[in-house]
Amino acid sequence: MKAHLGDKVGLAQLCIGYLNGDLDLPAYDALKTLQQMDDQTLAKAASGMASARLRQLVKNKQVDVELRGLCAYLLGHAGDVRDAVLLRELLASAKTGSDADGLLKGWLLLDPQAAWDYITQTLRDPRSDFLTRDLMRRCARYYLDSHPGQIEAPRVREVYTMLLMVGELDWVVEDLRLLRRWDLTDEVVGLWKQDLQDLQRRAILRFCVQCPDARAAALVAEQRRANAEVVARAERELRW
C-alpha cells in the first residue's frame, strides 16, 4: 500500500495496516503517527477499512493498552452494532486504563444512546472516583464536539450538571465554553458565589466573556468594575 505525503487519509490507512499485537518497531511508529492525527482523518481512514483485524486486536488482552485503545476507537468508525456490545464488555474490565478512553469513544460512535446512558449512570454512582469521572468528561466532550445534536439537550444538561458538582470545575466549564453550551449559563454563573480557586474563576469568566446570554454579560460587567485586571487576564487567555 502506498500513500502520497499529502494524502493524510491514505497515510493513516497505511499506518493502520502496520499495527500488530507484538507492537514491533514499524507498528510502534505507526501507532505514534496515528496518535498525532486529527479525529476527522482517522474517521475517514477507518471507515473505509475492514473491521475484522481491528476487532481481533481489541479482543487481545495481551496487546499494549495504548494500541488497544486506538484500535477500539477506530473500530467505532469501522464496526457495527455487534462491536458496540464487545466494546461495552471490554470497558467493564478496562475501568480507567489507557485503553478505556478508546473503548468508550468507540462505543459512543456505535451506540451513542446506550453509551450516554452509561456515562450518566457512572456519574450518578457515588463510588466513581476522579479518574472515572474525568474519563466520562473527556468522552462526553469528544462525542458532543464530533457529533453535535445527536444527544438530546436534557440528557446533555443532566451529565454536565453532575460534572459541575463532582468534576474538576475549571475543566468542565472550559469544555462547556468550547462546546458553546450556553444553555448551561445559569449553572455556570451560579458557581461564582462559591469558594473557588483563581483558575476556576478565570474559566467562568472566559465562558461568560464569549457567552451571548445577558446573565453572563452582567457577571463580566460586575467583575470588570470590581477587579478589571481579572477580567482582562481572562480575555487575554482567550486570545492565546
Secondary structure, DSSP 8 states (H G I E B T S, - for coil): ----TT-HHHHHHHHHHH--TT--HHHHHHHHHHHTS-HHHHHHHHHTS-SHHHHHHHH-TTS-HHHHHHHHHHHHHH--HHHHHHHHHHHHHHTTSTTHHHHHHHHHHH-HHHHHHHHHHHHH-TT--HHHHHHHHHHHHHHHHHSTTSS-HHHHHHHHHHHHHHS-HHHHHHHHHHHT-GGGHHHHHHGGGS---HHHHHHHHHHHHH--SHHHHHHHHHHHHH-HHHHHHHHHHHH-
